[in-house]
Amino acid sequence: MASGALAARVADLQIVLVPVSILSLVVAHYLAHRKGAGGRGQRIALWIATPVSLALWTVPHLMR
């Protein structure tokens, strides 16, 4: 039951958390793909995290 209460509180913050996470991904992609920055493993992890984040943003809207 405690996780349900936590989910309800975090849902109210979704309007702030989604843009912050989008901005964080944009900055991470910029920093990882600059010339001479970031290794291959870092870029692969970032490209895996991006669609996972997109999926997590859309799931609440699909559940309604």
C-alpha positions in Angstrom: 0.0 0.0 0.0 2.8 2.4 0.7 4.0 2.2 -2.9 0.5 3.3 -4.1 0.6 6.3 -1.9 4.0 7.2 -3.2 2.9 6.8 -6.8 -0.1 9.1 -6.1 2.2 11.8 -4.7 4.7 11.5 -7.6 1.9 11.7 -10.1 1.2 15.2 -8.9 4.8 16.1 -9.7 4.8 14.6 -13.2 4.1 18.0 -14.8 7.5 19.1 -13.4 9.5 15.9 -13.6 8.9 15.1 -17.3 10.3 18.4 -18.6 13.3 18.1 -16.2 14.0 14.6 -17.4 13.7 15.7 -21.1 16.1 18.5 -20.5 18.5 16.1 -18.7 18.4 13.7 -21.7 19.1 16.6 -24.1 22.0 17.8 -22.1 23.4 14.2 -21.8 23.1 13.6 -25.5 24.9 16.9 -26.2 27.7 16.1 -23.8 28.1 12.5 -24.9 28.2 13.3 -28.7 30.6 16.3 -28.5 33.8 15.7 -30.4 36.2 13.9 -28.1 33.8 13.4 -25.3 32.1 10.3 -24.0 33.0 6.7 -24.7 31.1 4.2 -26.8 29.6 2.5 -23.7 28.3 5.8 -22.4 26.6 6.6 -25.7 25.0 3.1 -25.9 23.7 3.4 -22.4 22.3 6.8 -23.2 20.5 5.5 -26.3 19.1 2.7 -24.2 17.9 5.1 -21.5 16.1 7.4 -24.0 13.4 5.0 -25.3 13.0 3.6 -21.8 12.2 7.1 -20.6 9.9 7.7 -23.4 8.0 4.5 -22.6 7.7 5.4 -19.0 6.3 8.9 -19.9 3.6 7.4 -22.1 2.5 4.5 -19.9 0.4 6.6 -17.5 -1.5 8.1 -20.4 -2.2 4.7 -21.9 -3.5 3.3 -18.6 -6.3 5.9 -18.4 
